[in-house]
């Protein structure tokens, strides 16, 4: 007997969308194909909705321990669950202290126990002072993260950016461990020169001009050169420009082991809207003009971007006050990864649903070596998000599960809805009941 059968759905398989049944046994996908009612203990009818693999968000900041007023595992993982994300990898900064050594990782592991509604893993950080710590961190994290530009804080224990020498030294050590290094690529000298010329109060246009596409492209090219030299596997986080994507594309063709992500906000929000949205939509790199955004959409539809991640970077609401230089930079968005991109990519631009499934689930799971995750296939974890493309809704603050209920997407009408989410065969969210049950998310161990 199967524990559960999902029937009546348009199942988003790696090969395409099929109207078929999915059988679940002991939290795993056991069968794909016609299943008789008497073969399963319980049945969920998807009623013609899309059944996607649960999304894998490889870029969230839950700020625990140390800055739990901003977000925490409990509220952050509930937000993910409500949006159809069933696995996340958490960044080594904005927690205090940052995850840059084994002891700090241990504190994070303890804080996460029993607090997560979805499955999770962690990054280790590469900072100027922890080269001797990298080997000890390596078996407890799925990948490493570094910044080339300053990280926005000078509090002791907070994250620090590396210079190019530090980047190369770290890459050599991580290459020996076979580890992946994820890079925030913006050129620090270009940005600091431009920031020095800003006059307060800094408006939206001045802020955008202080972090130009050229700064992203230069940092990407410098990092690619270091990867060629060291043989380190790399991944670029939150890339915002087609020019940077093209440079990465050329490096791939030359055999560099590199992948690239972008974020929903670069596709759905533009520089032209930033003044109206205010610092809620301030992020690094900044939102780009519509003309640049159109080129980024072309890269996405063309398969040149490996995956999408939220870069959910929350803070308390008061830190969003002030001008565009002093307000905290970071967008709260992880609850709307799937619905907002399904609407923008599949409904409005005709992207095949299976391509969206690769972008939100399959590709990040593969790259992060989360072998049980990322696709609807026999043997994988039974993680699903049901998407109803016949509904639309307007996002309100009250619908957000974040600790600080602000997001630049509030007030936006989204042309589909995530209606049910399952983690390892158990329903953890429905649109009627909201979040269901106790936290059952597990730490995913390294393979």
C-alpha positions as CSV (number, residue, x, y, z in Angstrom):
1,X,0.0,0.0,0.0
2,X,1.1,3.5,-0.8
3,X,0.8,6.1,2.0
4,X,-0.6,8.8,-0.3
5,X,-1.6,9.3,-3.9
6,X,-1.7,12.7,-5.6
7,X,-4.2,12.5,-8.5
8,X,-5.8,14.9,-10.9
9,X,-2.8,17.2,-11.2
10,X,-0.7,18.5,-14.1
11,X,2.6,17.1,-12.8
12,X,5.7,19.0,-13.7
13,X,8.2,16.2,-14.5
14,X,11.8,16.8,-15.8
15,X,10.6,15.8,-19.3
16,X,7.5,18.0,-19.3
17,X,4.0,18.3,-17.9
18,X,1.9,15.2,-17.6
19,X,-1.5,14.5,-16.3
20,X,-0.6,11.5,-14.1
21,X,-0.6,10.2,-10.5
22,X,2.2,10.3,-8.0
23,X,2.4,7.7,-5.3
24,X,4.2,8.3,-2.0
25,X,5.6,5.8,0.5
26,X,7.6,6.7,3.6
27,X,8.2,10.3,2.5
28,X,9.6,9.4,-0.9
29,X,8.2,9.3,-4.4
30,X,7.5,5.6,-5.0
31,X,5.5,5.7,-8.3
32,X,4.7,8.0,-11.2
33,X,1.8,6.7,-13.4
34,X,-1.8,5.6,-13.0
35,X,-2.6,4.5,-9.5
36,X,-5.9,2.8,-8.4
37,X,-7.7,4.4,-5.5
38,X,-7.5,1.2,-3.5
39,X,-3.7,1.2,-3.7
40,X,-3.3,4.2,-1.4
41,X,-4.2,4.9,2.2
42,X,-5.1,8.5,1.4
43,X,-5.7,10.6,-1.7
44,X,-5.1,14.2,-2.5
45,X,-6.9,15.6,-5.6
46,X,-4.9,18.4,-7.3
47,X,-8.0,19.4,-9.3
48,X,-6.2,20.3,-12.5
49,X,-3.5,22.4,-10.7
50,X,0.2,22.2,-11.5
51,X,2.2,20.0,-9.2
52,X,5.7,21.4,-9.0
53,X,8.7,19.9,-7.1
54,X,9.1,21.9,-3.9
55,X,11.4,24.8,-4.5
56,X,15.0,24.9,-3.3
57,X,16.0,28.5,-2.2
58,X,19.8,28.7,-1.9
59,X,19.9,32.3,-0.9
60,X,18.2,33.3,2.4
61,X,19.3,35.3,5.4
62,X,17.5,34.2,8.6
63,X,19.8,36.1,10.9
64,X,19.7,33.5,13.7
65,X,21.4,33.5,16.2
66,X,22.2,37.1,17.0
67,X,19.8,39.2,15.0
68,X,16.6,37.4,15.5
69,X,14.5,40.6,15.6
70,X,15.2,40.7,11.8
71,X,14.0,37.1,11.1
72,X,14.6,33.6,12.5
73,X,14.3,30.0,11.5
74,X,10.7,29.7,12.8
75,X,9.2,32.7,10.9
76,X,11.6,32.4,7.9
77,X,10.8,28.7,7.3
78,X,7.1,29.3,7.7
79,X,7.3,32.0,5.0
80,X,9.1,29.6,2.7
81,X,6.6,26.8,3.3
82,X,3.7,29.2,2.5
83,X,5.3,30.0,-0.8
84,X,6.1,26.4,-1.9
85,X,9.8,26.3,-1.0
86,X,10.6,23.1,0.9
87,X,14.4,23.3,1.2
88,X,16.7,26.3,1.8
89,X,20.4,27.0,2.2
90,X,21.1,29.8,4.7
91,X,23.8,32.4,4.1
92,X,26.6,32.8,6.7
93,X,25.8,36.5,7.3
94,X,23.5,38.6,8.9
95,X,23.6,36.3,11.9
96,X,25.9,37.4,14.7
97,X,28.5,36.0,14.9
98,X,28.8,35.1,11.2
99,X,29.2,31.4,10.2
100,X,33.0,31.6,9.7
101,X,34.3,28.9,12.0
102,X,33.2,25.5,13.4
103,X,32.0,27.0,16.8
104,X,29.8,29.5,15.1
105,X,28.3,26.8,12.8
106,X,27.6,24.7,15.9
107,X,25.7,27.6,17.5
108,X,23.6,27.9,14.3
109,X,22.9,24.1,14.2
110,X,21.7,24.3,17.9
111,X,19.5,27.3,17.2
112,X,17.9,25.6,14.2
113,X,16.9,22.4,15.9
114,X,13.1,21.9,16.0
115,X,12.4,25.4,14.6
116,X,12.2,24.7,10.9
117,X,9.1,24.0,8.9
118,X,11.1,23.0,5.8
119,X,14.5,21.2,5.3
120,X,17.7,23.2,5.5
121,X,21.4,23.4,5.1
122,X,24.0,26.1,5.7
123,X,26.9,28.0,4.0
124,X,30.2,28.7,5.5
125,X,31.8,32.1,5.0
126,X,35.1,33.1,3.5
127,X,36.4,36.2,5.2
128,X,39.9,37.8,5.4
129,X,40.7,36.2,8.8
130,X,39.5,32.6,8.5
131,X,41.6,30.8,5.9
132,X,42.8,28.4,8.7
133,X,39.1,27.6,9.5
134,X,37.9,26.6,6.0
135,X,38.9,22.9,6.2
136,X,37.2,22.5,9.6
137,X,34.0,24.1,8.3
138,X,34.0,22.2,5.1
139,X,32.2,19.0,6.1
140,X,29.4,20.8,7.9
141,X,28.3,23.2,5.1
142,X,27.1,22.7,1.5
143,X,29.1,25.6,0.0
144,X,31.0,28.8,0.9
145,X,30.1,32.4,0.4
146,X,32.3,35.5,0.1
147,X,31.8,39.2,-0.7
148,X,34.0,41.3,-3.0
149,X,32.3,44.5,-1.9
150,X,31.8,45.7,1.7
151,X,28.9,44.0,3.5
152,X,27.3,47.1,5.2
153,X,28.3,46.6,8.8
154,X,31.4,47.1,10.9
155,X,30.2,45.4,14.1
156,X,32.7,42.9,15.5
157,X,31.7,39.3,14.6
158,X,30.0,40.5,11.4
159,X,30.9,39.5,7.9
160,X,33.8,41.1,6.0
161,X,34.6,41.3,2.3
162,X,37.8,39.8,0.8
163,X,40.1,41.5,-1.6
164,X,41.3,39.7,-4.7
165,X,44.4,38.2,-2.9
166,X,42.1,36.8,-0.2
167,X,39.7,35.5,-2.8
168,X,42.5,33.6,-4.6
169,X,44.0,32.2,-1.4
170,X,40.5,31.1,-0.3
171,X,39.8,29.6,-3.7
172,X,43.0,27.5,-3.6
173,X,42.0,26.0,-0.2
174,X,38.4,25.4,-1.2
175,X,39.5,23.8,-4.5
176,X,41.5,21.3,-2.4
177,X,38.3,20.5,-0.5
178,X,36.3,20.2,-3.8
179,X,34.1,23.0,-2.4
180,X,31.9,25.4,-4.2
181,X,32.4,29.1,-3.6
182,X,29.5,31.5,-4.0
183,X,30.5,35.1,-4.8
184,X,28.8,38.5,-4.3
185,X,30.4,40.3,-7.3
186,X,30.5,44.1,-7.2
187,X,33.8,45.9,-7.6
188,X,34.6,47.7,-4.3
189,X,36.9,50.4,-5.5
190,X,34.5,51.5,-8.3
191,X,31.6,51.6,-5.8
192,X,33.5,53.5,-3.0
193,X,34.6,56.2,-5.5
194,X,31.0,56.7,-6.7
195,X,29.6,56.5,-3.1
196,X,32.0,59.2,-2.0
197,X,30.4,61.7,-4.5
198,X,26.9,61.1,-3.2
199,X,25.1,64.0,-1.5
200,X,22.5,63.3,1.2
201,X,19.7,62.7,1.2
202,X,20.5,60.1,-1.4
203,X,17.6,59.4,-3.8
204,X,16.8,56.3,-5.8
205,X,18.5,57.4,-9.0
206,X,21.7,58.5,-7.3
207,X,21.8,55.2,-5.4
208,X,21.4,53.1,-8.6
209,X,24.1,55.2,-10.3
210,X,26.5,54.5,-7.4
211,X,26.4,50.7,-8.1
212,X,26.5,50.4,-11.9
213,X,26.4,47.4,-14.1
214,X,30.1,48.0,-14.8
215,X,31.0,47.3,-11.2
216,X,29.2,43.9,-11.4
217,X,30.9,43.0,-14.7
218,X,34.4,43.9,-13.4
219,X,34.0,41.8,-10.3
220,X,32.6,38.9,-12.3
221,X,35.6,39.0,-14.7
222,X,38.1,39.3,-11.8
223,X,36.5,36.2,-10.1
224,X,36.4,34.2,-13.3
225,X,40.2,34.9,-13.8
226,X,40.8,33.7,-10.2
227,X,38.7,30.5,-10.9
228,X,40.8,29.8,-14.0
229,X,44.0,30.2,-12.0
230,X,42.9,28.1,-8.9
231,X,40.5,25.5,-10.4
232,X,37.9,26.4,-7.7
233,X,34.2,25.7,-8.5
234,X,32.3,28.9,-8.4
235,X,28.7,30.2,-8.3
236,X,27.6,33.9,-8.8
237,X,24.8,35.0,-6.5
238,X,22.1,37.6,-7.5
239,X,23.4,38.7,-10.9
240,X,21.4,41.6,-12.2
241,X,22.8,42.3,-15.7
242,X,22.9,40.6,-19.1
243,X,26.5,41.8,-19.6
244,X,27.6,39.8,-16.5
245,X,25.6,36.8,-17.7
246,X,27.3,36.9,-21.1
247,X,30.8,37.0,-19.4
248,X,29.8,33.9,-17.4
249,X,28.5,32.2,-20.5
250,X,31.8,32.7,-22.3
251,X,33.7,31.2,-19.3
252,X,31.4,28.2,-19.2
253,X,32.2,27.6,-22.9
254,X,35.9,27.7,-22.0
255,X,35.4,25.0,-19.4
256,X,35.3,27.1,-16.1
257,X,33.1,25.2,-13.6
258,X,30.7,28.1,-12.9
259,X,27.0,28.6,-12.4
260,X,24.9,31.8,-11.9
261,X,21.7,32.7,-10.2
262,X,19.4,35.7,-10.4
263,X,16.5,36.8,-8.2
264,X,12.8,37.4,-8.8
265,X,13.1,41.1,-7.9
266,X,15.4,41.8,-10.8
267,X,12.7,40.6,-13.2
268,X,9.6,42.1,-11.5
269,X,10.8,45.4,-10.1
270,X,12.7,48.1,-12.0
271,X,14.9,51.1,-11.3
272,X,12.0,53.3,-12.7
273,X,9.8,52.1,-9.7
274,X,12.4,52.4,-7.0
275,X,11.6,56.0,-5.9
276,X,7.9,55.0,-5.4
277,X,8.7,51.7,-3.7
278,X,11.3,53.4,-1.4
279,X,14.0,51.7,0.6
280,X,11.8,48.5,0.9
281,X,13.2,47.7,-2.6
282,X,16.8,48.7,-1.9
283,X,19.2,45.8,-2.6
284,X,22.7,45.2,-3.8
285,X,23.2,45.1,-6.7
286,X,20.4,47.6,-7.2
287,X,17.3,47.2,-9.4
288,X,18.1,47.9,-13.0
289,X,16.3,50.1,-15.6
290,X,13.5,48.4,-17.7
291,X,15.8,48.3,-20.7
292,X,18.4,46.2,-18.8
293,X,15.6,44.1,-17.3
294,X,14.3,43.2,-20.7
295,X,17.8,41.8,-21.6
296,X,17.9,39.9,-18.3
297,X,14.5,38.3,-19.2
298,X,16.0,37.2,-22.5
299,X,18.9,35.5,-20.7
300,X,16.4,33.7,-18.4
301,X,14.1,32.5,-21.2
302,X,17.2,31.5,-23.2
303,X,18.5,29.2,-20.4
304,X,21.6,31.3,-19.6
305,X,20.7,31.7,-15.9
306,X,21.1,28.4,-13.9
307,X,18.6,29.2,-11.2
308,X,16.5,31.6,-9.2
309,X,16.9,32.4,-5.5
310,X,15.2,35.0,-3.4
311,X,18.1,36.6,-1.6
312,X,15.6,37.1,1.2
313,X,17.4,39.7,3.3
314,X,15.0,41.0,6.0
315,X,15.5,43.6,8.7
316,X,13.3,45.5,11.3
317,X,11.0,48.0,9.7
318,X,12.8,51.0,11.2
319,X,16.0,50.1,9.3
320,X,14.1,50.8,6.1
321,X,13.7,54.4,7.2
322,X,16.2,57.1,5.9
323,X,17.5,57.7,2.5
324,X,18.8,55.2,-0.1
325,X,22.3,55.3,1.3
326,X,21.6,54.9,5.0
327,X,18.6,52.5,4.9
328,X,19.4,48.8,5.2
329,X,19.8,47.1,1.8
330,X,17.8,43.9,1.3
331,X,14.5,42.7,0.0
332,X,12.0,40.5,1.9
333,X,10.7,38.2,-0.8
334,X,11.1,34.5,-0.1
335,X,7.4,33.8,0.3
336,X,6.7,34.8,-3.3
337,X,9.5,33.0,-5.2
338,X,7.2,30.6,-7.0
339,X,3.9,32.4,-7.6
340,X,5.5,35.7,-8.8
341,X,7.9,33.9,-11.2
342,X,5.2,31.5,-12.5
343,X,3.0,34.5,-13.3
344,X,5.8,36.5,-14.9
345,X,7.6,33.7,-16.7
346,X,5.0,31.0,-17.5
347,X,1.8,32.9,-17.7
348,X,3.0,36.2,-19.2
349,X,6.0,35.0,-21.3
350,X,5.2,31.4,-22.2
351,X,8.1,29.7,-20.4
352,X,7.5,25.9,-20.2
353,X,6.6,24.9,-16.6
354,X,9.4,22.3,-16.6
355,X,11.9,25.1,-17.3
356,X,10.7,27.0,-14.3
357,X,10.9,23.8,-12.2
358,X,14.6,23.5,-13.2
359,X,15.2,27.2,-12.2
360,X,13.5,27.0,-8.8
361,X,14.3,23.4,-7.8
362,X,16.3,21.0,-9.9
363,X,19.4,23.1,-10.8
364,X,20.1,24.5,-7.3
365,X,19.6,21.0,-5.7
366,X,22.1,19.4,-8.1
367,X,24.7,22.1,-7.7
368,X,24.4,22.1,-3.9
369,X,24.5,18.2,-4.0
370,X,21.1,17.9,-2.2
371,X,20.5,14.6,-3.9
372,X,17.0,13.9,-2.5
373,X,15.6,17.2,-3.6
374,X,14.7,19.2,-6.7
375,X,12.6,17.1,-9.0
376,X,9.6,14.8,-9.2
377,X,11.2,11.5,-9.8
378,X,11.1,8.0,-8.2
379,X,13.3,7.9,-5.1
380,X,13.4,11.6,-4.4
381,X,11.8,13.2,-1.4
382,X,8.0,13.8,-1.8
383,X,8.2,17.6,-1.7
384,X,5.5,19.4,-3.8
385,X,4.0,22.8,-4.4
386,X,0.5,23.0,-6.0
387,X,0.1,26.1,-8.2
388,X,-3.4,27.1,-9.3
389,X,-3.1,29.2,-12.5
390,X,-6.8,30.0,-12.5
391,X,-6.7,32.1,-9.3
392,X,-5.2,35.5,-8.9
393,X,-4.8,37.5,-5.7
394,X,-3.4,40.8,-4.4
395,X,-0.7,40.4,-1.8
396,X,-1.4,42.0,1.6
397,X,0.9,42.5,4.7
398,X,-1.4,40.2,6.6
399,X,-0.6,37.3,4.3
400,X,3.1,37.5,5.0
401,X,4.6,35.1,7.5
402,X,7.8,37.2,8.0
403,X,8.7,38.5,11.4
404,X,8.8,42.0,9.9
405,X,5.8,42.1,7.6
406,X,7.2,44.3,4.8
407,X,7.9,43.5,1.2
408,X,8.0,45.5,-2.0
409,X,5.5,43.0,-3.5
410,X,2.7,44.0,-1.1
411,X,-0.1,45.5,-3.2
412,X,0.9,43.6,-6.3
413,X,-1.7,41.4,-8.0
414,X,-0.2,37.9,-8.8
415,X,-1.9,35.8,-11.4
416,X,-1.7,32.4,-9.7
417,X,-1.6,31.0,-6.2
418,X,0.3,28.3,-4.2
419,X,-2.5,26.3,-2.7
420,X,-0.9,23.3,-1.0
421,X,2.7,22.4,0.0
422,X,4.0,19.0,1.0
423,X,7.3,18.2,2.7
424,X,8.4,14.5,2.5
425,X,4.8,13.5,1.9
426,X,3.2,15.5,4.7
427,X,1.0,18.6,4.0
428,X,2.6,21.6,5.7
429,X,0.5,24.4,4.1
430,X,-2.9,24.8,2.5
431,X,-4.5,28.1,1.4
432,X,-7.5,27.4,3.7
433,X,-5.6,26.5,6.9
434,X,-2.3,28.2,6.4
435,X,0.7,26.5,8.0
436,X,-0.1,23.1,9.4
437,X,1.4,21.1,12.2
438,X,4.7,21.4,14.1
439,X,8.1,22.2,12.5
440,X,9.3,19.0,10.8
441,X,12.2,20.3,8.8
442,X,15.4,18.4,8.9
443,X,19.1,19.3,8.5
444,X,20.2,17.9,5.2
445,X,23.5,16.1,5.7
446,X,26.4,16.4,3.2
447,X,27.0,13.6,0.7
